[in-house]
Amino acid sequence: MILAASLSAATPCAGQDSNALATAGTAAIEAGRFGEALEAFTKAAEVRPDDANLCFGAGVAAFMLGRDDVAQSRFESALALNPDFLSASVWLADLHYQAGRLAEAIATYETALRRAPENRGLQQKIDDWRKQQELLSRFHEARSEHFTAVFEVAADEPLARKATERLETAYWRIGKTLGVYPSKRITVVLYTREQFTDVTGLTAWSAAAYDGLIRLPLAEALEQTDELDRVLSHELVHAVVTMLGGRTVPAWVSEGLATVLEPAGSQDAEAALTRADVRPLLSALPRGFVGLSRHDAEIAYATSARAVRRLIEQRGVDTVVALLEDLGRGAPFDRAFQQRTAMRYEDFATLVARE
């Protein structure tokens, strides 16, 4: 892992307490305990403020918790202390990209490339992002109260405004259900299918994507209002989940909640389980589903929706929100799940598998 390799280079002359904190922070990162990691690295950095590795460790933990302002500050501090710190450049550029700051992401990589001109991966990423930047430079935008839609062809402005109108409807419906609302303006980028595939690299079955921006193949999703509502609602829930829980939320929770909160609910999605010979365990669905076949993805979404719907029926939607907030504060998932539901995660997963 990049983090462990970077921290292993920390200066050995520092005090034992800060070394112990750095070791604990690294172990917490490796175990996915990002709240503990952030606390350990922050304390260690107070003792050794000139150690770039400790700033970087705190940045990684903050990034995973969704505390992007803290993460950006820590990565920038690491680079100020050590301009050759490639890992800090990579993470900072990715943070900028996910926030929609494409120019800043490219500039970060360009600075890194000047210090490591032999790095072909940096150059490839710069080339890819410059293509995206050139594409977006031709785009127009339509704004509503909480959303901005960007689109390439001026004639598509009515479709873009339709998208923002449907998102505003979803904003209030989903916010009322969860009791929380996105705190920042969200951008939705409307692409052709070819552009969408080039930018996201996702498979043909993907209807949309959220990576800090909502990315949508325009023609397909806008053909029918019901389908547009479904897709936009689904991706908006991902934005809310990230806002509450950071980047540590298991995929089955995020995808399941997004499916359950689609306007028509999850009944159609869950119907795929009746056609499944084998159903995946929740423990096999911690990450995204993008590498799955269409059939396997349908089963994964259905399993996730069934699990989240069951959780809401048993403990209420407020419990799900509280669980996400616990994850955003750095609590390990298994521990937070048991504390919020009074049920071991393993027992709940077994219950869902038996249905």
C-alpha positions in Angstrom: 0.0 0.0 0.0 1.3 3.5 -0.8 0.7 4.8 2.6 2.7 2.1 4.4 5.6 2.5 2.0 5.6 6.3 2.5 5.4 6.2 6.3 8.2 3.7 6.5 10.5 6.4 5.4 9.7 8.6 8.4 12.8 10.1 10.1 14.0 7.7 12.8 15.4 10.4 15.1 11.9 11.5 16.2 10.7 10.7 19.7 9.3 7.3 20.5 5.8 8.6 21.3 5.4 10.1 17.9 6.8 7.0 16.3 4.3 4.9 18.2 1.5 7.2 17.1 2.7 6.9 13.4 2.8 3.1 13.7 -0.7 3.1 15.2 -2.0 5.4 12.5 -0.6 3.2 9.8 -2.1 0.1 11.3 -5.5 1.9 11.6 -5.4 2.9 8.0 -4.6 -0.7 6.9 -7.6 -1.9 9.1 -10.0 0.7 7.7 -10.2 2.5 11.1 -9.9 5.9 9.6 -11.1 7.9 12.6 -8.4 6.4 14.8 -5.9 7.0 12.1 -6.7 10.6 11.7 -6.4 11.1 15.5 -3.1 9.3 15.7 -1.5 11.1 12.7 -2.8 14.5 13.9 -1.2 14.0 17.4 2.0 12.7 15.9 2.2 15.7 13.6 1.8 18.1 16.5 5.1 16.6 17.9 6.8 16.4 14.5 5.3 19.2 12.4 8.1 18.9 9.9 7.4 15.3 9.0 5.6 15.2 5.6 4.7 11.5 6.1 2.6 12.3 9.1 0.8 15.0 7.2 0.1 12.6 4.4 -1.2 9.9 6.7 -3.6 12.4 8.3 -4.7 13.5 4.8 -5.5 9.9 3.7 -7.6 9.3 6.8 -9.4 12.6 6.4 -10.0 11.9 2.7 -11.6 8.5 3.4 -13.8 10.1 6.1 -15.0 12.6 3.5 -13.4 15.6 5.4 -12.0 17.0 2.2 -11.0 20.4 3.5 -8.8 18.7 6.2 -7.5 16.3 3.6 -6.5 19.0 1.2 -4.8 21.0 3.9 -2.8 17.9 5.0 -1.7 16.9 1.5 -0.7 20.5 0.7 1.3 20.6 4.0 3.1 17.3 3.0 4.0 18.7 -0.4 5.2 22.0 1.2 7.5 19.9 3.4 8.6 17.5 0.7 7.8 18.7 -2.9 8.9 15.3 -4.3 6.2 13.4 -2.3 4.5 11.7 -5.2 1.9 9.9 -3.2 0.7 13.2 -1.7 0.5 14.7 -5.2 -1.6 11.7 -6.4 -4.1 11.9 -3.6 -4.4 15.7 -3.7 -5.0 15.6 -7.5 -7.7 12.9 -7.0 -9.3 15.0 -4.3 -9.5 18.0 -6.7 -10.8 15.8 -9.5 -13.6 14.4 -7.3 -14.6 17.9 -6.3 -14.9 19.0 -9.9 -11.7 21.1 -9.8 -10.2 19.7 -13.0 -7.8 22.5 -13.6 -6.3 22.2 -10.1 -6.1 18.4 -10.5 -4.1 18.8 -13.8 -1.9 21.4 -12.3 -1.1 19.1 -9.3 -0.1 16.3 -11.6 1.9 18.6 -13.9 4.0 19.8 -10.9 4.6 16.2 -9.9 5.6 15.3 -13.5 8.2 18.0 -13.6 9.8 16.3 -10.5 9.3 12.8 -11.9 9.4 13.2 -15.7 9.9 9.4 -16.3 6.6 8.6 -14.7 4.3 7.5 -17.6 1.3 7.1 -15.3 1.3 10.8 -14.5 1.5 11.8 -18.1 -1.3 9.4 -19.1 -3.5 10.8 -16.4 -2.7 14.4 -17.4 -3.6 13.5 -21.1 -6.9 12.0 -20.0 -7.8 14.9 -17.8 -6.8 17.5 -20.5 -9.2 15.7 -22.9 -12.0 16.1 -20.3 -11.1 19.7 -19.7 -11.2 20.5 -23.4 -14.6 18.7 -23.7 -16.0 20.6 -20.7 -14.7 23.9 -22.1 -17.3 23.6 -24.8 -20.2 22.9 -22.4 -23.0 25.2 -21.4 -24.7 25.2 -18.0 -28.1 25.5 -16.5 -28.6 26.2 -12.8 -31.4 25.6 -10.3 -31.4 26.3 -6.6 -29.2 23.3 -5.6 -27.9 21.9 -8.9 -25.9 22.8 -12.0 -26.3 20.9 -15.2 -23.6 21.2 -17.9 -24.2 20.1 -21.4 -22.5 20.3 -24.8 -25.1 21.3 -27.3 -27.1 24.5 -26.8 -30.2 22.8 -28.2 -30.1 20.4 -25.2 -30.7 23.2 -22.7 -34.4 22.2 -22.2 -33.2 18.7 -21.4 -30.6 20.0 -19.0 -33.3 22.2 -17.3 -35.5 19.1 -17.1 -32.7 17.3 -15.3 -32.3 20.0 -12.7 -36.0 20.3 -12.2 -36.3 16.5 -11.5 -33.2 16.7 -9.2 -34.9 19.5 -7.2 -38.0 17.3 -6.8 -35.7 14.4 -5.7 -33.8 16.7 -3.3 -36.9 17.6 -1.3 -38.4 14.1 -1.4 -35.1 12.3 -0.3 -34.2 15.0 2.2 -37.6 14.7 3.9 -37.3 10.9 4.1 -33.7 10.9 5.5 -34.0 14.2 7.5 -30.8 15.5 5.8 -30.1 17.5 2.7 -26.9 17.9 0.6 -25.0 20.9 2.0 -23.3 21.9 -1.3 -24.4 22.5 -4.9 -24.1 19.4 -7.0 -23.1 19.3 -10.6 -24.6 16.9 -13.1 -22.7 16.4 -16.4 -24.7 15.3 -19.4 -22.7 13.3 -21.9 -23.2 11.3 -25.0 -22.9 7.5 -24.3 -19.5 7.6 -26.0 -18.3 10.5 -23.9 -19.6 8.9 -20.7 -17.8 5.6 -21.4 -14.5 7.5 -22.2 -14.7 9.6 -19.1 -15.8 7.0 -16.6 -14.5 3.8 -18.1 -17.7 2.1 -16.9 -19.4 -0.9 -18.6 -22.3 -0.5 -21.0 -24.9 -1.5 -18.4 -24.1 1.6 -16.2 -26.9 4.1 -16.3 -25.0 6.9 -14.5 -22.2 7.5 -12.0 -21.4 9.6 -9.0 -17.8 10.4 -8.1 -18.3 13.9 -6.6 -20.2 14.8 -9.8 -23.3 13.1 -11.2 -22.3 11.9 -14.7 -25.2 10.9 -17.0 -25.4 9.6 -20.6 -27.9 12.2 -21.9 -29.9 10.5 -24.6 -30.7 7.3 -22.9 -31.6 8.6 -19.4 -33.7 11.5 -20.8 -35.9 9.4 -23.1 -38.5 8.8 -20.3 -39.3 10.9 -17.3 -39.7 7.9 -15.0 -36.3 6.6 -15.9 -34.7 10.0 -15.5 -36.3 10.3 -12.0 -35.0 6.9 -11.1 -31.4 7.5 -12.2 -31.1 11.0 -10.8 -32.7 10.0 -7.5 -30.3 7.0 -7.2 -27.2 9.1 -7.8 -28.4 11.9 -5.5 -28.6 9.4 -2.7 -25.0 8.5 -3.4 -24.1 12.1 -2.9 -26.0 12.2 0.5 -24.3 9.0 1.6 -20.9 10.4 0.8 -21.8 13.6 2.6 -22.8 11.6 5.7 -20.4 8.6 5.7 -17.4 9.7 3.7 -15.8 7.1 1.4 -15.9 4.2 3.9 -19.5 3.2 3.4 -19.9 -0.4 2.2 -21.2 -0.6 -1.4 -24.2 -2.7 -0.3 -25.3 0.1 2.1 -24.9 2.9 -0.5 -26.4 1.0 -3.5 -29.1 -0.5 -1.4 -30.3 2.8 0.1 -30.1 4.5 -3.4 -32.2 1.7 -4.8 -34.8 1.7 -2.0 -35.2 5.5 -2.3 -35.8 5.5 -6.0 -39.3 6.9 -6.7 -40.9 3.5 -7.3 -39.0 1.8 -4.5 -36.9 -1.3 -4.8 -39.6 -3.9 -5.7 -38.6 -4.2 -9.4 -34.9 -4.4 -8.5 -35.5 -7.1 -5.8 -37.4 -9.2 -8.3 -34.0 -10.2 -9.8 -33.5 -12.4 -6.7 -36.3 -14.7 -7.8 -34.2 -15.5 -10.9 -30.9 -16.0 -9.0 -29.4 -19.4 -8.5 -26.8 -18.0 -6.1 -27.1 -14.9 -4.0 -23.9 -13.0 -2.9 -23.3 -12.5 0.9 -23.3 -9.0 2.1 -19.7 -9.5 3.1 -18.9 -10.0 -0.6 -20.3 -6.6 -1.5 -18.2 -4.1 0.4 -17.0 -2.3 -2.8 -18.5 -1.0 -6.0 -20.2 -3.2 -8.5 -18.6 -1.7 -11.7 -16.6 -4.8 -12.5 -19.6 -7.1 -12.5 -21.5 -8.5 -15.5 -25.0 -7.1 -16.0 -26.5 -10.2 -14.5 -24.3 -10.2 -11.5 -24.8 -6.5 -11.0 -28.5 -7.0 -11.0 -28.2 -9.6 -8.3 -25.8 -7.4 -6.3 -28.2 -4.4 -6.5 -31.2 -6.6 -5.6 -29.4 -8.2 -2.6 -28.3 -4.7 -1.4 -31.8 -3.3 -1.7 -33.3 -6.3 0.1 -30.8 -5.8 3.0 -31.3 -2.1 3.4 -35.1 -2.4 3.1 -35.1 -5.0 5.8 -32.8 -2.8 8.0 -35.2 0.1 7.6 -38.2 -2.1 8.4 -36.6 -3.4 11.5 -34.8 -0.3 12.9 -36.1 2.7 10.9 -34.5 5.0 8.4 -33.1 7.2 11.3 -30.9 4.3 12.3 -29.5 4.1 8.8 -28.7 7.8 8.8 -27.1 7.5 12.3 -25.0 4.6 11.1 -23.8 6.6 8.2 -22.9 9.5 10.5 -21.0 7.2 12.7 -18.9 6.1 9.7 -18.3 9.7 8.8 -16.9 10.2 12.4 -14.5 7.3 11.8 -16.3 4.4 13.6 -15.5 0.9 12.2 -18.5 -0.4 10.3 -19.1 -3.6 12.3 -18.9 -1.8 15.6 -21.2 1.1 14.5 -23.7 -1.4 13.0 -24.0 -3.3 16.3 -24.2 -0.2 18.4 -27.0 1.3 16.2 -29.0 -1.8 15.6 -28.4 -3.9 18.8 -27.5 -6.7 16.3 -24.3 -8.1 15.2 -23.6 -7.4 11.5 -22.8 -11.1 10.9 -26.2 -12.1 12.3 -28.0 -9.5 10.1 -26.1 -10.7 7.0 -27.1 -14.3 7.8 -30.7 -13.3 8.2 -30.7 -11.5 4.8 -29.1 -14.5 3.1 -31.8 -16.8 4.4 -34.7 -14.8 3.0 
